[in-house]
Amino acid sequence: MRWTAKGKLVKVLALTASIALGAMSERPAWADNLTDAFIGAYNTSGLLEQNRALLRAADEDVAIALAALRPIINWTARVSQDFSRTRLDGTVTTDEPSEFFTGLTLSQLIYDGGASILGKQSAQETVLATRQSLIDIEQQILFRATTAYLSVLLQEETVGIRQNNVDLSAEELRASQDRFEVGEVTRTDVALSEAQLASSRADLADARGALSTAQAEYVNAVGKLPGRTAGQPSLPSLPRSEPEAQSLAQRNHPAILSAQHQVRALDLIVQQQRANLGPNVRLNADAGITESYDDDDYRNAGRVSLDLTQPLYAGGRLAASVRRAMATRDASRANLLNVQKDITQGVTDAYVRFQTATASLTASTERVRASQVAFDGIREEATLGARTTLDVLAAQQDLLDAQLAEVASRTERSLAAYQLLQAQGLLTAERLGLAVQIYDPTLYYNLVKKAPAQVSKQSKDLDRVLKALRRD
């Protein structure tokens, strides 16, 4: 029995189609696209929850700093045992009174050179810096989802190509066996076809293993198993030039904005430490009742004092605190410069990566076309005896390599496009228009920024917010 190249091609295509339909029937009915991966990652990321909690902690620092400007009232209960010995006109008198005091004490800052206000302003700048850090984390989460989705898609396409290659190798082996039976080829040709089929099956097993690994990463990044993938995502809107992308990144990237707020926060801390070198004025007051254990005597008393304190010597601690704050500020300024350079380089890398991947995809597509034409021609020539089995197998391998290179280039182009978005600071749920409940960092801040007391209505509202956060 002899098959023509055309007849074999029809059978291979029919077999491939049946395999594809079978695979589709075994998959879920829905199709996961990149947007689904984004939504899953945004809603299930523990890293996002961790950094949202850190932001809420920074919000509380503003309330703590504000509290330093308010009066401090304490209820105090004190038991005391005094001892005194007095000599007067040669007479020595010993007194050991025991007393119990209960009452209220109040302390109110009047003046500290603006140190407490500077501390509050520094805490506010830290909040703004932490918000930008949260956005940067969000970008990392979404880019990981992008990588996970595209990796699954790449491995699925690779498995499909490898499976087709196995089917084609099996078809070539049957053709070699048929031609051997009629004396057109030797046993060596059959052995070459057998080796090709075994190699194709091994490569398919590797591809399936890589797909399982990619699916596991998808579960970690997105929070669920991937359904039937919907194919390559559409490319996002990208800048027209590299300088345009760099300019946008310098203005918009959350890492740069966070570093800028950190510099301002540390500038304020330097001013605060310098203010601590000056005088401090506090109003102190107490009122209560003092009872004596020795008799039934008691007294109701109150006291008000205005205390001024001027540091004179603290062992060098105050000056060291100023120098330390200045060194930390200088480090943050250097860090800002480094971050700006890193962001610029990141934009360049992503832009070049996208351009390279685009060119590679164009070349790979042409390579697939040419390799397909060459393979079909060589296989047809082999049926006429003008080509050897080795020629057919070599052409088949070239076609396989071209197909794999094409899907890899297409995936690389999509990944580079979204990397460029991240490098500009644009890969966020809000800018992507995801159908999720966008986390509002101002909600919690607005509830705590005035440091509400536990008995206030605002504090009760805050308790409800905290319960909702823990429930989520």
C-alpha positions in Angstrom: 0.0 0.0 0.0 1.4 3.4 -1.0 0.1 6.8 0.2 0.7 10.1 -1.6 1.9 13.1 0.4 -1.5 14.7 -0.2 -3.3 11.7 1.2 -1.1 11.6 4.3 -1.5 15.3 4.9 -5.3 15.0 4.8 -5.1 12.1 7.3 -2.8 14.0 9.6 -5.0 17.1 9.5 -8.1 15.0 10.3 -6.3 13.3 13.2 -5.1 16.7 14.6 -8.6 18.1 14.4 -10.1 15.2 16.2 -7.4 15.5 19.0 -8.1 19.2 19.3 -11.9 18.7 19.5 -11.4 15.9 22.1 -9.2 18.2 24.2 -11.7 21.0 24.0 -14.5 18.7 25.1 -12.6 17.7 28.2 -12.1 21.3 29.3 -14.5 23.5 31.2 -17.0 25.5 29.1 -15.6 28.9 30.1 -12.5 30.5 28.8 -10.0 32.3 31.0 -8.4 35.4 29.5 -5.8 37.7 30.9 -8.4 40.0 32.5 -9.7 37.0 34.4 -6.2 36.3 35.6 -5.8 40.0 36.7 -9.1 39.9 38.6 -8.2 36.6 40.4 -4.8 37.9 41.4 -6.1 41.2 42.7 -8.9 39.6 44.7 -6.8 36.7 46.3 -3.3 38.1 46.8 -2.1 37.7 50.3 0.8 40.0 49.5 -1.6 42.8 48.7 -3.5 42.2 52.0 -0.2 42.3 53.9 0.8 45.6 52.5 -2.7 47.1 52.9 -2.4 46.2 56.6 1.1 47.9 56.7 -0.5 51.0 55.2 -3.2 51.0 57.9 -0.4 50.8 60.5 1.2 53.9 58.9 -2.2 55.6 59.1 -2.2 55.0 62.8 1.1 56.7 63.2 -0.6 59.9 62.1 -3.1 59.5 64.9 -0.4 58.7 67.4 1.5 61.9 66.3 -1.7 63.9 66.6 -2.3 62.6 70.1 1.0 64.2 71.3 -0.7 67.6 70.7 -3.7 66.8 72.9 -4.0 66.8 76.7 -3.2 63.5 78.5 -5.6 62.8 81.4 -5.1 59.9 83.8 -6.8 58.6 86.8 -4.2 57.8 89.5 -4.4 55.9 92.7 -1.3 56.0 95.0 -0.4 54.5 98.3 2.7 56.2 99.9 4.8 55.7 103.0 6.9 58.8 103.9 9.7 59.1 106.4 11.2 62.2 107.9 13.4 63.0 110.9 13.6 66.6 112.2 15.8 68.1 114.8 14.6 71.4 116.3 16.1 73.0 119.4 17.7 69.8 120.3 14.6 67.8 119.9 14.5 65.0 117.3 11.1 64.3 115.8 10.4 61.3 113.6 7.3 61.2 111.3 6.2 58.3 109.2 2.8 59.1 107.6 1.0 56.7 105.4 -1.3 58.1 102.8 -3.7 57.1 100.0 -4.3 59.4 97.1 -6.8 59.1 94.3 -7.6 61.7 91.6 -7.0 62.9 88.1 -3.9 64.2 86.5 -3.6 66.3 83.4 -0.7 67.1 81.1 -0.9 69.4 78.1 1.9 70.4 75.7 2.1 74.1 75.4 5.2 74.6 73.4 8.0 72.4 72.0 9.3 74.4 69.1 7.0 72.7 66.6 8.5 69.3 67.1 5.2 67.5 67.6 3.6 69.2 64.6 6.7 68.2 62.5 6.3 64.7 63.7 2.7 64.6 62.5 3.6 66.0 59.1 6.4 63.4 58.8 3.9 60.7 59.6 1.6 62.0 56.9 4.4 61.9 54.3 5.1 58.4 55.3 1.5 57.5 54.7 1.7 58.9 51.2 4.9 57.0 50.6 3.4 53.7 51.8 0.4 54.3 49.5 2.7 54.5 46.5 4.5 51.4 47.7 1.2 49.6 47.8 0.5 50.6 44.2 4.0 49.3 43.3 3.1 45.9 45.0 -0.1 45.9 43.1 1.8 46.2 39.8 4.0 43.3 40.8 1.0 41.2 41.6 -0.7 41.9 38.2 2.5 41.4 36.3 3.0 38.0 37.9 -0.5 37.2 36.8 0.4 38.2 33.3 3.5 36.0 33.4 1.5 33.1 34.8 -1.3 33.4 32.2 1.1 33.7 29.2 3.2 30.9 30.5 0.2 28.6 30.6 -0.8 29.7 27.2 2.7 29.2 25.8 3.0 25.7 27.3 -0.5 24.8 26.0 0.5 25.8 22.5 3.8 24.0 22.9 2.0 20.8 23.9 -0.3 21.2 20.9 2.6 21.5 18.6 4.5 18.6 20.2 1.4 16.5 20.0 1.0 17.3 16.3 4.7 16.4 15.8 4.1 13.1 17.5 1.2 12.4 15.2 3.2 13.5 12.1 6.2 11.3 13.2 3.9 8.3 13.6 2.5 8.9 10.2 6.0 9.2 8.7 6.9 5.9 10.5 4.0 4.1 8.9 4.9 5.6 5.5 8.5 4.4 5.9 7.3 1.0 6.9 5.1 0.8 3.8 7.9 2.0 1.5 10.2 -0.6 3.2 7.8 -3.4 2.4 7.8 -2.5 -1.3 11.6 -2.1 -1.3 11.8 1.7 -1.8 13.8 2.3 1.4 16.0 0.4 3.7 15.7 -0.7 7.3 17.9 2.3 8.2 15.1 4.6 7.1 12.6 2.8 9.2 14.9 3.1 12.2 15.4 6.8 11.6 11.6 7.2 11.7 11.3 5.2 14.8 14.0 7.3 16.5 12.2 10.5 15.4 8.9 9.2 16.9 10.5 8.3 20.2 12.2 11.7 20.4 8.9 13.4 19.7 7.1 11.5 22.4 9.9 12.4 24.9 9.6 16.1 23.9 5.8 15.9 24.4 6.2 14.4 27.9 8.6 17.3 28.7 6.1 19.8 27.4 3.3 18.3 29.4 5.5 18.5 32.5 6.2 22.2 31.8 2.5 22.8 31.4 1.8 21.3 34.8 4.5 23.6 36.3 3.0 26.6 34.6 -0.5 25.7 35.9 0.8 25.4 39.4 2.3 28.9 39.2 -1.0 30.1 37.8 -2.8 28.8 40.8 -0.3 30.5 43.1 -0.5 33.8 41.3 -4.2 33.9 40.4 -5.8 31.8 43.1 -7.5 29.2 41.0 -6.8 26.6 38.3 -6.8 28.0 34.7 -9.8 27.1 32.6 -9.6 26.9 28.8 -7.4 29.8 27.9 -8.8 32.4 25.5 -5.6 32.9 23.5 -3.2 35.7 23.3 -4.4 38.9 24.9 -4.7 42.1 22.8 -1.8 44.4 23.2 -2.3 47.4 25.5 -1.9 51.0 24.3 1.9 51.7 24.3 3.9 54.9 24.0 5.0 56.0 20.6 8.7 56.4 21.6 11.1 55.4 24.3 11.6 59.0 25.6 7.9 59.4 25.9 7.7 56.2 28.0 10.6 57.4 30.2 9.1 60.8 30.7 5.8 59.3 31.8 7.5 56.8 34.1 9.5 59.6 35.9 6.2 61.5 36.6 4.0 58.6 37.4 5.9 55.5 38.6 4.9 54.7 42.2 8.4 53.7 43.2 9.7 57.2 42.4 6.7 58.9 44.1 7.2 56.7 47.2 10.9 57.6 47.4 10.1 61.3 47.0 7.6 61.2 49.9 10.2 59.3 52.0 12.7 62.1 51.4 10.2 64.7 52.5 9.3 62.7 55.6 12.9 62.4 56.6 13.5 66.1 56.0 10.7 66.8 58.5 12.3 64.4 61.0 15.5 66.3 60.8 13.7 69.5 61.6 11.9 67.7 64.4 15.1 66.5 66.0 16.5 70.1 65.9 13.4 71.4 67.5 13.9 68.9 70.3 17.1 70.8 71.3 14.9 73.8 72.4 12.7 74.4 75.4 9.6 72.5 76.2 6.6 74.0 78.0 3.9 71.8 79.5 0.8 72.5 81.6 0.4 70.0 84.4 -2.5 69.7 86.8 -3.9 67.3 89.3 -6.9 67.2 91.6 -8.0 64.5 94.1 -8.4 63.4 97.7 -5.6 62.3 100.1 -6.5 60.2 103.1 -4.2 59.4 106.1 -3.9 55.8 107.3 -2.9 57.1 110.8 -6.1 58.9 111.5 -9.4 60.0 109.9 -7.9 63.1 108.4 -8.2 63.8 104.7 -7.8 66.7 102.4 -9.1 67.7 99.0 -6.5 69.4 96.9 -5.6 70.5 93.4 -2.5 71.8 91.8 -1.7 73.6 88.5 1.8 74.2 87.3 3.5 75.5 84.1 6.7 73.7 83.7 9.5 74.8 81.3 12.3 72.3 80.5 15.4 73.2 78.5 17.8 70.3 77.7 21.3 71.3 78.8 23.2 68.0 78.7 22.0 64.5 77.8 25.2 62.7 77.3 25.4 63.6 73.6 22.1 61.8 72.7 20.3 64.9 71.3 23.1 65.9 69.0 23.6 62.3 67.9 19.8 62.1 67.1 20.1 65.1 64.8 23.1 63.7 63.0 21.4 60.3 62.7 18.3 61.9 61.2 20.4 63.9 58.7 22.3 60.7 57.6 19.1 58.8 57.1 17.7 61.7 55.1 20.8 61.7 52.9 20.5 58.0 52.4 16.9 58.5 51.2 18.0 61.2 48.8 20.6 58.8 47.3 17.9 56.1 47.2 15.6 58.4 45.2 18.4 58.9 42.6 18.9 55.2 42.4 15.2 54.5 42.0 14.9 57.1 39.2 17.9 55.5 37.4 16.4 52.0 37.8 13.0 53.1 36.5 14.6 54.7 33.4 16.6 51.5 32.8 13.5 49.4 33.3 11.6 51.4 30.7 14.5 51.1 28.2 14.8 47.3 28.8 11.0 46.8 28.4 10.8 49.0 25.3 13.8 47.3 23.6 12.4 43.9 24.6 9.1 44.7 23.0 10.7 46.0 19.8 12.9 42.9 19.6 10.0 40.5 20.2 8.0 42.2 17.5 10.8 41.8 15.0 11.4 38.2 16.1 7.7 37.4 15.7 7.7 38.8 12.2 10.7 36.7 11.3 9.4 33.6 13.0 6.1 33.9 11.1 7.9 34.0 7.8 10.1 31.2 8.9 7.1 29.0 9.7 5.6 29.7 6.2 8.9 28.9 4.5 9.5 25.8 6.6 6.0 24.5 5.9 6.5 25.0 2.1 9.9 23.3 2.3 8.6 20.4 4.4 5.6 19.7 2.1 7.9 19.9 -1.0 10.6 17.6 0.5 8.0 15.0 1.6 6.4 15.0 -1.8 9.8 14.6 -3.4 10.5 11.7 -1.0 7.5 9.8 -2.4 9.0 10.1 -5.8 12.4 8.9 -4.6 14.2 12.2 -5.0 14.6 12.7 -1.3 15.7 10.4 1.5 13.9 9.8 4.8 16.6 11.7 6.6 15.8 14.8 4.4 12.1 14.5 5.4 12.9 14.2 9.1 15.3 17.2 9.0 12.6 19.3 7.3 10.1 18.1 9.9 12.4 19.2 12.6 13.0 22.6 11.0 9.2 23.1 10.8 8.8 22.1 14.4 11.5 24.5 15.5 10.0 27.3 13.5 6.5 26.7 15.0 7.9 26.7 18.6 9.9 29.9 17.9 6.8 31.6 16.6 4.6 30.9 19.7 7.6 31.8 21.9 8.0 35.1 20.1 4.3 35.9 20.3 4.3 35.2 24.0 7.4 37.3 24.5 5.9 40.2 22.7 2.8 40.2 24.9 4.9 39.9 28.0 7.1 42.7 27.0 4.1 45.0 26.3 2.8 44.5 29.8 6.3 44.8 31.3 6.4 48.2 29.6 3.1 49.2 31.2 4.6 48.2 34.6 7.8 50.1 33.9 5.7 53.3 33.4 3.6 52.7 36.5 0.4 52.0 34.5 -0.2 48.3 35.4 -2.9 48.9 38.0 -6.4 47.7 38.5 -7.8 51.2 38.2 -6.0 52.0 35.0 -6.8 48.6 33.5 -10.5 49.1 34.3 -10.8 45.7 36.1 -14.2 44.7 37.3 -13.1 44.6 41.0 -13.7 46.6 44.1 -10.7 49.0 44.1 -9.1 49.3 47.5 -9.5 52.9 48.7 -6.6 53.8 51.0 -8.2 57.0 52.1 -11.2 55.3 53.7 -9.3 54.0 56.7 -7.1 57.1 56.9 -10.0 59.4 57.1 -11.4 57.4 60.0 -8.2 57.5 62.1 -6.4 60.7 61.1 -8.1 62.7 63.9 -7.3 60.0 66.5 -10.9 59.3 67.6 -11.4 58.2 71.2 -12.8 54.8 71.9 -16.2 56.1 73.0 -16.8 58.2 69.9 -19.1 57.4 67.0 -16.1 57.6 64.6 -14.4 54.9 66.6 -17.4 52.6 66.4 -17.4 53.1 62.6 -13.8 52.2 62.6 -14.5 49.0 64.6 -17.0 48.0 61.9 -14.4 48.6 59.2 -11.9 46.5 61.0 -14.4 43.7 61.4 -15.2 43.8 57.7 -11.5 43.6 56.9 -10.9 40.6 59.1 -14.0 38.9 57.7 -12.7 39.4 54.1 
